[in-house]
Amino acid sequence: MANIKSAKKRILVTERANARNKAIRSKVKTCIKNVETAVENKDKEAANAALHTATVEIEKACTKGIYHKNNAARKVSRLAKAVNSLA
């Protein structure tokens, strides 16, 4: 455990940020899973709706610095490609 006051504060701030980042990452993974499930079931309408939700969540995570912009773009691209394969 840290002895310096500023170090103690940094530990608390880091824990809070880690919890926030973990929650956002988890939400993104859930959205991605929803899209993949809809694609597996060949449900085009549900897949499109899930894709929109997932895209919004991924972009939010990207702007908050959880994901690098190329990583976010790659995730969105793969999901869109999967949904478009239903057509």
Secondary structure as the mmCIF struct_conf table of DSSP 4:
data_model
#
loop_
_struct_conf.conf_type_id
_struct_conf.id
_struct_conf.beg_label_comp_id
_struct_conf.beg_label_asym_id
_struct_conf.beg_label_seq_id
_struct_conf.end_label_comp_id
_struct_conf.end_label_asym_id
_struct_conf.end_label_seq_id
BEND BEND1 ILE A 4 ILE A 4
HELX_RH_AL_P HELX_RH_AL_P1 LYS A 5 GLU A 40
TURN_TY1_P TURN_TY1_P1 ASN A 41 LYS A 42
HELX_RH_AL_P HELX_RH_AL_P2 LYS A 44 THR A 63
TURN_TY1_P TURN_TY1_P2 LYS A 64 GLY A 65
BEND BEND2 ILE A 66 TYR A 67
HELX_RH_AL_P HELX_RH_AL_P3 LYS A 69 ASN A 84
TURN_TY1_P TURN_TY1_P3 SER A 85 LEU A 86
#
